[in-house]
Amino acid sequence: MAATFPSFKNMCGNDAQITAGIASIHKRGAKLALDIHLVLNAIAVRWAQTGDCRVPITQINHLLEDGTLTGVRKNAIKAWVEGKLGLRYVEDGDTAGSLYAPRGMKSGKHLDLKDCGNTKWDHYTPEKAYKPIDDPVALVQNLIKKLSNDQTKLGEKSKVSAAMVSAMNDAVTSMKAAPDAVAEKLAA
């Protein structure tokens, strides 16, 4: 019989139970990653068998539905789907984010099933390491540009107001002054 996940109460008072909980998470996480890999490969095989891209597209869209697979690197799955299956994501319009098969790939004849099987989705694109913010002022200024651009392009339909942009510009002014204010306080 498989070990059960320790209860919260048991973990709170026992380091060994916490360690057992972590081991359980690791084991189930590896199993989930493998299960996703097997499903993706089964979709690829079935597509190659039938020559019809509609069902695989529906299945992958279903796998990646909003609100599902929380805690899983969905962008890594999407990158694998694009790289290994050749499917693409609609970028604009009402169907943005859904998949389609580009011309010449609808039949699935392009699929390299051996390569799909040998390349696990969770190893296809490694998780990006945290990158610290080098220049917070530049980051906020880029945000201001995006807000202003949204306001300019959408006009009254924009959710960005002139007051928001003004407040952000005031924030940049304060941020630029902050290093000087800190230096003055240290000198005093």
C-alpha positions in Angstrom: 0.0 0.0 0.0 1.3 3.4 -0.9 2.2 5.9 1.8 -0.3 8.6 2.3 0.5 12.3 2.4 1.1 13.4 6.1 -1.6 15.5 7.7 -0.9 19.2 8.4 -1.2 18.5 12.1 1.4 15.7 12.0 3.8 17.8 9.9 3.6 20.8 12.2 5.2 18.9 15.1 7.6 16.5 13.3 10.4 17.3 10.9 10.4 13.7 9.6 6.8 14.1 8.6 7.7 17.3 6.7 10.4 15.5 5.0 8.0 12.7 4.1 5.6 15.3 2.7 8.3 16.8 0.5 9.3 13.4 -0.8 5.7 12.7 -1.6 5.4 16.0 -3.5 8.6 15.2 -5.5 7.4 11.7 -6.4 3.9 12.9 -7.4 5.4 15.8 -9.4 7.6 13.5 -11.4 4.7 11.2 -12.0 2.5 14.1 -13.2 5.3 15.3 -15.5 5.6 11.8 -17.0 1.8 11.5 -17.4 1.7 14.8 -19.3 4.5 13.6 -21.5 2.7 10.4 -22.2 -0.6 12.2 -23.0 1.2 14.6 -25.4 3.0 11.7 -27.1 -0.3 9.8 -27.4 -1.9 12.8 -29.0 1.1 13.0 -31.5 0.8 9.3 -32.3 -3.0 9.5 -32.8 -2.6 12.5 -35.0 0.0 10.7 -37.2 -2.4 7.7 -37.4 -5.5 9.7 -38.4 -4.0 12.5 -40.4 -6.5 14.9 -38.9 -5.3 17.8 -36.8 -8.6 18.8 -35.4 -8.8 16.3 -32.6 -5.2 16.8 -31.4 -5.8 20.6 -31.3 -9.0 20.2 -29.3 -7.2 17.8 -26.9 -4.2 20.1 -26.3 -6.5 23.1 -25.9 -8.4 21.0 -23.3 -5.2 20.0 -21.5 -4.2 23.7 -21.2 -7.6 25.2 -20.3 -7.5 28.2 -18.0 -7.7 27.2 -14.4 -6.3 23.7 -15.0 -2.8 22.4 -14.3 -2.1 25.0 -11.7 1.4 24.7 -10.5 2.6 23.2 -13.8 4.8 25.1 -16.3 2.2 25.5 -19.0 4.5 27.7 -21.1 7.0 24.8 -21.3 4.1 22.5 -22.5 3.2 25.2 -25.1 6.8 25.5 -26.3 7.0 21.7 -26.7 3.7 21.7 -28.6 5.1 24.4 -31.0 8.5 22.9 -31.3 7.7 19.2 -31.6 4.2 19.1 -33.0 4.5 22.3 -35.2 1.3 23.7 -34.0 1.0 27.5 -33.5 -1.0 29.8 -31.2 -3.3 32.4 -32.6 -1.9 35.7 -31.4 -4.8 38.2 -32.0 -8.6 38.3 -32.2 -11.4 36.3 -30.6 -9.5 33.0 -30.8 -6.2 34.4 -29.4 -4.3 31.7 -27.4 -5.9 28.8 -29.2 -4.0 26.4 -31.4 -4.0 25.9 -35.2 -2.0 23.8 -37.6 -0.1 25.8 -40.2 -0.5 25.0 -43.9 1.4 21.8 -44.8 1.2 20.4 -41.2 -2.5 19.5 -40.9 -2.0 15.8 -41.9 0.6 15.1 -39.2 3.1 13.6 -41.7 5.8 16.0 -40.5 5.8 14.5 -37.0 8.9 12.9 -35.7 7.4 10.5 -33.1 10.7 9.2 -31.9 12.0 12.7 -31.3 8.7 13.6 -29.5 9.1 10.6 -27.3 12.7 11.3 -26.5 12.2 15.0 -25.7 10.2 15.5 -22.5 8.2 18.7 -22.3 9.6 19.6 -18.9 13.2 19.5 -20.2 12.4 21.1 -23.6 12.6 24.7 -22.2 14.2 25.0 -18.8 12.6 27.2 -16.2 14.0 30.6 -16.4 16.1 31.7 -13.4 15.0 34.8 -11.5 16.6 37.9 -13.0 17.0 40.8 -10.6 15.8 44.3 -11.6 18.8 46.3 -12.8 17.1 49.6 -13.2 13.8 50.1 -11.5 13.4 53.6 -13.0 13.7 52.3 -16.5 11.3 49.5 -15.7 8.6 52.0 -14.6 9.4 54.3 -17.6 8.8 51.3 -19.9 5.5 50.7 -18.2 4.5 54.4 -18.6 5.3 54.1 -22.4 3.0 51.0 -22.6 0.2 52.8 -20.7 0.5 55.9 -22.9 0.6 53.7 -26.0 -2.6 52.0 -24.8 -4.3 55.3 -24.2 -3.2 56.7 -27.6 -4.3 53.6 -29.6 -7.6 52.9 -27.8 -8.7 56.4 -26.9 -11.8 56.4 -24.8 -11.9 52.5 -24.8 -8.6 52.5 -22.9 -8.7 51.6 -19.2 -5.7 53.9 -18.8 -6.5 57.5 -17.8 -4.3 60.6 -18.1 -4.3 60.7 -14.3 -2.7 57.3 -14.1 0.0 58.2 -16.5 0.6 61.5 -14.6 0.8 59.6 -11.3 3.3 57.1 -12.8 5.5 60.0 -14.0 5.4 61.5 -10.5 6.5 58.2 -9.2 9.5 58.2 -11.5 10.4 61.6 -10.3 10.3 60.4 -6.7 12.3 57.3 -7.6 15.0 59.4 -9.2 15.2 61.6 -6.2 15.2 58.7 -3.7 18.9 57.8 -4.1 19.9 61.5 -3.3 17.5 61.6 -0.3 19.1 58.4 1.1 22.6 59.8 0.6 21.6 63.0 2.4 20.2 61.1 5.3 23.4 59.0 5.6 25.6 62.1 5.5 23.6 63.8 8.3 
